[in-house]
Structures are given as C-alpha cells and as structure tokens.
Amino acid sequence: MIQLYHHLRLRLSRVGLWPASKLAMIACYLIGLDMVLFGLEKFFALLKISYGDSLGGWVGFLDFIVSILFAILAFRWLKARMLWRLRNRLIVTYVFIGFIPLLLLVSLAVGSFYLFAGQFATFIVTTGLNSELSSLSAANSAIAHRLAAESQSRAAGWQVSLSTLRQADKLWADRQICVWLNGKLALNSSSSDIAATAPDLPPYMKSPLRGVVRDHDKLFLRVLDAVPLKEGNLTVLSSEPFPQLLQTLAASLGEITLYEGLSLNKVDRTEPGPVRGTQVLAGDNKKVVLDTSKAKLISTWGAIPSPTTVLDRSVVFPTSIPVTDWGKGENANPVAITVQTRISKLYERLFAAQGAFAPTVEVFLLFAVIVFAIIELIAIWIGTQLTRTVTGAVAQLYDGTMHINQGDFSHRIAVKSSDQVATLATSFNSMTASIQRLIEEQKQKQRLENELTIAKEVQEQLFPHESVQLASLEVHGFFRPARTVSGDYYDFLTLDSDRLVLALGDISGKGISAALLMATIHSAVRAYSLQDIPILREPATVGATVGSGAVMAAPTRALDVSPGALLQLLNHQLYESTPPEKYATLFLGIYNGAERKFTYSNGGHLPPIIMSQDGSIRRLECGGTVVGLFNQASYEEESVELRRGEILLAYTDGVTEPENEFGEFGEQRLIDLLRENRDLPLPRITEIVTAAVDDWIGAAEQPDDVTLVLARAR
C-alpha cells in the first residue's frame, strides 16, 4: 500500500498534479470534506433522518468554493505548462498585442458595416416614402391647379378629368381624391373597386400638407393643396394607403414589418427619477422620449431574400416614421418599421446607380482585398521567421545550459547572425570558455593545494611535538605559519641526558621554496649534530676550508659540537646549492647541563634574550652574518651560564614586526610580557605572547610566520 502511494505521488508530481502549494492542499481538504458531507447527506436521506436536510446547504457552499479553488489551480497549471516555453509566451504576447486588437478592430468594422447596412436598408424605405410623397404632392398640386382652371364645369367636369387621369396613370388607380370648395365637399373620387368615404377636412389643416396620417386607425399617405378662386378656396386632397407603399417596397427589398403602439411623451427635466424610453428631442426644460413598451405588430410584407453565398447574411434594422393624427393634428404616436433583407440586395441597390462603372468598382474592391490579404500573409510570414530566430536562439541557449549542467563545458553555440541574439550566443560561448578555463585553473590549484597539504603534513613532522625536559633545563617551542607551509625553523635535539642542541631560523621568502630550504637546514643540522665530524668539535676559524670545502682538523671526541663550525659548514653548503637570493638567519646553541653552560653562535638572527630572576636581560648577539649569502664567512661563538630560574627566549621576526596604526609590536613589548609572566609555565607564556600578537594584528591577515622557543633553567 505504501509503495502504491509513493508510486502514485511520483507519477502525479511528474505531471504537476500533486498538491504541493498551500492553496492546493486547502482545495483537496475542502473537496474531501465536501465528499464526506455529501455521503452523510445521502446516508441520512436513506435512513430518513432529518439532519440530512441541513447538510444540503453546506454541500452546495463547499461545491462553490471548491469549484473556484480548482479553477484557480487549473489556471495556474495551464499557465505553468503552456507558458514555460518561450515560443508559447511569444504566441500569447502576439495574441494580446496583435490578434486581440485586430479582433476588436474587425468586430468594430463588422459592427459598423452591420449598422451601415441596416441604416441603408431603412434609408431605402424612408427614401421610397419621401419619393412617393413628393410624387403624390406634385401630382396633387397639378390636379388642384387643373381643377381650378376648370372651375366652371364644377363636379361633373372634375369627375371626368379624374377618370381620364386614372386611366392614363396606373399609380392613381388606388388613390383617393377629395375636393372641397369653400370648406364644403364638392367631389370624392376613388377607384371603382373601392368605395371610400371622404375624410373630414379638419379646420387646423393648412396648405400645403403632406405626410403619413392616421385616420380612423388606418394609415395613409396624404397631401393637401389649396388654390384660391373668385368664388373662394379650392382644396384638393390626394390619399393612398400606407401599407400599399410598404408592400411595393418590400417586393424589391425584403421583409418589412409594421409596428404601432409607440408614443412620444414629454418629461420635465427638473423632476428626478428615471425616464422610460429613448430620448428623441430635447428642449429647454422638457425632453421628449419615445416609449416602445406598448408596441405591437400590425402586419408584415415581403419575404427575406435567399442567400446568394455563405457570407450573404441577413440584416435587420428598425426605424420610426412620424404619423399625424388626422383628427387632432398631433404627432404623438409614430409607427415603427423593421427591414430585414440580405447584404446582396443592399449591394445591388447601392451599385445600381453606378451603371457601367459598377464592375470597375467591384474589381477595385476585390483587388484591394487581395492586396491586403497578401500584405497580411507577408506580415505573418515575417513575424513567424522573426519568432523562430528568437525561439531558436533561446532553444540553443537552453540546450547549451543542459550541456553545462552535465559538465560539458566544451559545447559551443553556432553563431549565424550579427544581431543582439547572436551577441548573446557569443557571450554564452565566451562564458563557457571562461568557465572551462577557470575549471582547469581550479583543478591545477586544487592539485597545488593538495601538494601543499602534503607538504604541510610533512613539515609538521619535522618540528618537535613535545617539550623537552632535562634535569636542569625545560624547553618549549611554538610555531604558527602564515601560509600553508612555512619558512621558519626550530628544533630541539637531545644528545644525552644532559646535553641538548637548540636551533631557530628564518628562511628568506615564503611558500614552497622556503619550506624546502627549511627542510634542508633541518636535515643538515640533525645530521651534522649526530655525526662524528672532528672539525665540528672545535671552534671555527676564518678560512678553515680547503679546496672544495673539506674541513681539516685533528679528531677530538671529548669536545661538544661547535655551533660556529656548524654554521660555517651550513653556510658553505647553502651557498653552493641554492640560488643567490636564497639565505637564512640561523641561531644555534648547545646546552651542557652538567656545567649549566650554553654555547651558541648567531648567524644573522634576531638576538635571543636571557632574562634573569631580577628581570635584567642579556642578548645573545655573538656570531656572524646570515647563512648562505656569502661563501667566505666565519661565525664566532660564545658560552654563557644559565643560572637557576633564568629564561631563554628565542623568536622570529613574525613576533615583533607585525604592525597596526600604532606601529610595530616591537621587542620591548615582548620583553615586558615575558617579565610580567615569567613565573608562569612556558606553554602559558607562549599563549599570552601569541594572543598579544594577534590582538595587535587585529582583523588583518597574519603577515609572517610566528615562532617562539622558551627555555627555563631549573
């Protein structure tokens, strides 16, 4: 079971579906709680327990919360999956920068085109209406003047003239003509098929008049003209049914629907509150709104044309037509019409006026569409190529990072252009080359550090590890290198229970070369001190070497090793075997416990100090120059007595020469520390001195090796 859990978790984690974030854990917890409550609800419903009814609300609430949380998680998952690749990010960027604005522009263009088509469709209807009214008005005016000229014949002659007009012009077949003379109906002429009652002549009507009127709930196109006569005024009214005009227009356009029940209401601007309807006219303190809430369909004429192509969409658009109440003379109840037609029909009507130029316009529009399409395709191709240059370069960089991650620093990216992306690839190649070079240097440095570590371990074995205890002398040494290996040197060599050789030196330079020279001196001092060489048993004299350096002297085994002779022999050896710039300062001393005598020779080293019990000091300065710099060099030696309680202190320049803002640590400060702590154990004195040197240096790096040798006579 545990293995199945781990396997499932591993598979879900690979596809990013394992809940790792706090939001995912909360969503999983809530969906688990939702499922438990849903199960309890069904269980209680099965047992007919009333508690189940109260759980339904909680289940619905949790369903809503869980849906929102999982929608957020799904969005995050899709974002992490789809937008990880740069190409997908660029595509999304192009969608937001280019496609969405283009889509909005296209939507705006399509919407504007639709509005234009709808306006054009209603324009055809209103233009037809105005054209019909203009034709009717011109004919009515001509009839009025003709009848006025025939005023002698009165009604009989007028009837004959109108009958002749109906036979000559079919448009007058359904028109009604009424004539009033001085306000009294003189003639009512209509089609023989239709017996129409003459309308009343309202007193407010003034000539000329034309428009759509409502008379006894019917709509008519009416025009009225008055002509003055000697006998009075002659008024002529021409009228035709409004629906007949709409039917005629629908035959060549499409479907036309008529609505009534609209009203114009005046609303006071100063009164607060919402206004129901569409504002169509505004005055100083009043505004007129068109109320369409009670609109009702009256009739429909025509049919929607069949589409000629797939893109031949239908267009529906409304408009309102003002209507005058014939009895009251008010314009409070207009009518509305909707026109539904096809784009192809509007196209025919639009280009019908072009005549022979219509094909030319069509060819020009088609050519413009083709040119724009070609430009768009070229732009898409250029954008795709530019995108590939960016995504390709990023893919190469990603592949390069994978090689670097696997340790292949020899991988290089091919540079095929001279743009900023190519510069980035060049920088990547330069970076990998630098990393490869640095790794090689680091490997060499690591090898050198390993060698230095080995050298340090070997050098540490050369120094005495413990203090030396003779019957009358205690000796302690301390050494701390400034680097991994050191050029300082000290050694204690016990010859027997009462005799001891003490050496302290400082090699010029630092690092490996100084450490090698130190090892050479260490080996030579030990070898010469232990071997039975007669010349080393006598005090050295200037020019004691002959030929190649062999020292000639008579054997005397009873004497101690001569420090001066040993320094002279080491000087000749170092001079012959080291470069000219290599030398060493070296202090050599031999202690004889039976006589409490300390015989020494100082080869250019800082003079060691002997401090008596009363605090007075003696410096051991007898000797000569540094070792290894001059071939013909002699070294004097001197013997001093080490009385009980006296302390011998030998040191290197790493103790007295460290500096800070107050100057060098100095020999006097070292002497004062020794005087103050002379009664303490030798290791404790060493700790106090080195701690004082460290405090003097502060946070700075230790400049030189620190070496101390202390000896106390007892």
C-alpha positions, -999 to +999 in steps of 0.1 A: +000+000+000+028+024+009+046+015-024+014+022-043+011+056-025+047+066-034+043+054-070+011+075-074+027+105-058+057+102-080+036+100-112+014+129-102+044+150-092+059+145-127+029+160-144+025+187-118-008+174-103+004+165-068-009+192-043+023+210-033+011+245-026-010+256+004-039+265-020-039+230-035-038+214+000-067+236+011-087+227-021-080+189-015-091+192+021-123+210+012-132+186-016-126+157+009-148+174+034-174+181+007-175+144-003-179+133+034-208+157+039-224+146+006-221+110+017-236+118+051-264+137+034-273+107+012-269+083+042-293+104+063-317+107+034-317+069+030-324+065+067-350+093+066-331+113+093-339+150+094-303+160+099-296+153+062-317+183+051-294+208+069-263+194+051-275+203+016-267+240+020-232+232+033-226+208+004-237+235-021-215+261-005-185+238-005-191+229-041-190+266-050-158+272-030-141+241-043-150+250-079-134+284-076-102+269-060-098+242-086-105+268-113-076+289-099-054+258-097-063+247-132-054+282-145-020+280-127-013+245-140-021+256-176-001+287-172+029+267-159+025+241-187+017+263-216+038+294-209+070+275-199+083+276-235+093+310-248+075+303-281+042+299-263+049+331-243+056+349-276+024+335-291+004+347-261+021+381-264+013+383-301-023+374-292-026+403-267-006+428-288-017+419-323-046+395-325-069+409-299-067+445-311-071+432-347-101+412-335-116+443-318-110+463-350-126+436-371-155+434-347-158+472-348-157+471-386-182+443-388-205+461-363-201+494-383-208+475-415-239+460-400-251+493-387-244+509-421-263+481-439-292+485-415-292+522-419-290+518-456-319+494-456-341+518-436-328+546-458-342+528-489-376+526-472-377+562-460-364+574-493-391+555-511-416+570-487-404+605-493-402+599-530-438+587-530-449+617-510-430+640-534-446+624-564-480+625-548-476+661-538-465+672-573-495+653-589-519+667-563-507+703-569-511+698-607-546+684-602-555+713-579-545+739-605-561+720-633-594+718-614-591+754-605-588+762-643-619+741-649-639+756-621-668+765-644-675+728-651-677+721-614-681+685-601-692+668-634-662+681-653-638+674-625-650+638-623-644+633-660-609+648-657-600+625-628-614+594-646-592+602-675-562+606-652-568+572-636-569+555-669-537+572-681-517+566-649-519+533-631-504+549-599-537+567-595-558+535-595-558+532-557-556+568-548-585+588-534-590+624-544-613+647-525-621+683-534-636+710-511-649+743-523-651+769-496-649+741-470-677+720-485-671+686-501-675+690-538-660+658-551-649+624-536-632+603-563-618+568-557-612+536-575-643+519-588-633+487-568-631+507-536-659+528-523-641+551-498-657+576-476-645+611-479-624+622-449-634+652-429-614+684-435-601+695-401-601+732-396-565+733-385-552+719-417-531+743-437-519+741-472-496+727-483-495+695-462-480+661-469-470+631-448-483+599-431-516+604-413-537+582-391-574+584-398-599+561-381-570+538-371-558+535-407-525+548-421-525+569-453-501+589-474-519+623-478-511+656-495-533+687-494-531+718-516-554+749-516-559+771-546-577+805-543-607+811-567-630+840-573-658+821-556-635+811-526-609+785-519-604+752-537-589+725-515-576+692-531-566+662-510-549+631-525-546+600-504-533+564-507-529+535-482-496+535-465-494+496-463-497+495-501-464+515-503-447+492-479-458+462-499-444+477-530-411+485-513-409+450-498-412+433-532-378+446-542-360+448-508-371+421-484-393+417-454-409+449-439-428+447-406-450+475-393-455+482-356-479+505-338-484+515-302-455+538-299-459+571-281-440+603-276-440+615-240-428+648-227-409+647-194-399+675-172-361+677-168-363+692-133-381+661-119-358+634-105-361+598-113-355+575-143-371+581-177-386+552-195-379+552-233-355+567-258-348+604-259-355+618-294-359+655-287-347+679-260-359+714-252-351+740-225-368+722-196-385+694-214-374+663-232-394+640-254-389+603-252-401+575-275-419+549-255-419+515-272-432+494-243-466+490-259-455+484-295-475+457-313-470+440-347-496+451-373-485+434-405-456+420-425-449+423-462-425+406-484-400+378-476-364+375-467-344+370-499-325+338-503-287+340-497-265+341-528-234+330-509-224+317-474-214+352-464-247+367-476-260+373-441-294+389-432-297+424-419-324+436-396-328+472-386-357+494-373-367+530-378-396+552-368-419+572-390-438+603-377-475+600-380-500+629-378-534+623-362-558+635-389-585+644-364-563+661-338-533+672-358-509+657-332-477+638-338-477+618-305-480+583-319-454+574-346-451+540-362-421+518-364-409+496-392-382+469-393-365+460-425-350+425-429-330+419-461-298+404-474-264+421-480-266+411-516-298+431-520-283+461-505-252+457-527-274+457-558-293+488-547-260+505-537-243+499-570-273+502-592-267+539-596-231+533-608-243+519-641-214+508-663-189+518-636-202+492-611-179+463-624-149+486-622-157+494-585-161+457-579-128+449-594-111+476-574-126+464-542-116+428-550-081+440-559-078+459-526-089+428-506-063+406-524-036+432-518-045+434-481-045+396-478-011+394-494+003+420-471-012+402-441+003+369-452+037+385-457+035+401-422+026+367-407+055+351-425+079+378-414+066+376-378+070+338-378+106+340-391+115+366-365+099+345-338+118+315-349+151+334-347+143+343-311+129+310-300+156+291-319+183+311-302+167+305-268+164+268-275+201+267-284+209+285-252+187+261-232+204+232-249+238+248-240+228+251-204+218+215-203+253+206-216+269+229-190+247+212-163+260+178-174+296+191-171+303+195-209+320+229-210+333+223-245+299+229-260+296+260-282+265+276-298+267+282-336+265+319-343+249+326-377+238+362-375+250+396-362+221+408-341+217+410-303+207+373-301+239+364-318+258+386-293+241+367-265+252+334-281+287+348-284+287+359-248+275+324-238+304+308-257+328+332-241+313+324-207+316+286-212+352+291-224+360+311-193+343+286-171+363+258-188+395+277-183+386+285-147+378+249-140+412+239-154+429+265-132+408+253-103+420+218-109+456+229-110+450+250-079+434+220-062+464+198-071+487+225-058+467+228-026+468+190-022+506+191-026+508+220-001+487+200+023+510+170+020+540+194+023+524+209+054+519+174+069+555+165+062+568+199+076+547+194+108+565+161+113+599+180+113+590+202+143+593+188+179+559+177+191+565+179+228+585+200+252+620+187+262+627+181+299+663+178+310+674+176+346+684+213+347+665+227+317+629+228+304+625+237+267+592+246+249+586+257+213+556+272+194+551+276+156+522+290+135+527+295+098+513+325+079+505+302+049+501+265+044+538+259+047+564+279+065+600+291+062+606+294+100+625+266+116+632+255+151+644+222+166+655+205+198+680+177+195+688+158+227+724+144+226+722+127+260+706+132+294+725+165+300+732+179+265+708+194+240+712+212+206+687+241+201+682+257+167+660+285+155+660+301+120+641+321+094+643+314+057+641+342+032+608+343+013+577+322+019+559+292+004+572+260-011+608+272-018+612+285+018+598+252+032+622+231+011+652+251+022+639+248+058+638+211+054+673+211+041+686+230+070+667+208+094+682+177+080+717+192+078+716+204+115+705+170+127+729+151+105+759+173+115+750+173+151+748+135+154+777+125+131+812+123+144+829+150+123+861+163+141+860+198+127+826+202+144+842+196+178+863+227+176+856+264+174+855+275+138+882+298+124+881+321+094+894+303+062+891+269+077+880+254+044+904+240+019+898+232-018+863+222-024+852+228+013+867+198+032+874+208+067+908+196+081+912+192+118+925+167+143+900+144+159+889+154+194+859+134+206+858+148+240+845+182+230+809+193+222+797+201+188+809+237+179+779+259+169+802+283+150+818+255+129+783+240+122+771+274+110+802+278+088+796+243+072+759+251+067+768+284+051+791+268+026+766+241+017+737+266+012+759+289-008+769+261-032+734+245-036+709+274-036+702+305-058+719+337-048+687+353-034+682+324-010+696+326+025+686+321+061+691+335+095+700+308+120+707+306+157+725+275+170+731+267+207+743+237+227+734+233+263+756+213+287+736+206+318+765+193+338+782+226+336+750+247+331+768+262+301+750+273+269+774+277+239+758+295+209+765+312+176+741+336+159+740+336+121+723+370+115+692+361+135+673+383+160+693+381+192+677+357+217+671+371+253+681+356+286+661+371+314+674+368+350+652+364+381+656+401+388+642+410+353+675+420+338+682+408+303+712+396+282+712+394+244+729+366+226+745+385+197+778+367+191+781+351+157+782+364+121+762+372+090+733+353+075+738+318+063+741+310+026+747+345+012+785+347+014+809+319+008+839+330+029+820+337+062+831+329+097+809+326+128+822+333+163+807+315+193+802+323+230+794+304+261+771+318+288+759+303+321+722+296+326+716+302+363+686+286+381+653+304+372+667+323+342+646+321+310+659+320+274+636+334+248+643+330+210+619+342+184+615+351+147+605+385+132+569+373+129+566+381+166+580+416+168+574+431+133+535+429+129+521+464+125+489+483+131+480+520+132+503+524+163+534+509+147+552+476+152+546+452+181+583+455+189+609+437+211+602+459+242+566+448+243+577+412+241+602+417+269+576+433+291+552+404+285+580+380+294+589+400+326+552+401+337+546+364+332+580+349+338+567+327+367+540+310+346+545+277+328+563+280+294+532+269+273+512+296+292+537+323+284+536+312+248+498+316+247+500+351+263+526+363+238+508+349+207+474+363+220+490+397+224+505+395+188+470+385+175+454+414+193+480+437+178+473+425+143+435+427+147+413+416+118+442+418+093+459+388+079+489+374+098+519+389+078+546+364+087+553+331+104+553+332+142+579+310+160+588+311+197+613+290+217+615+293+255+639+275+279+639+278+317+669+267+338+660+248+370 
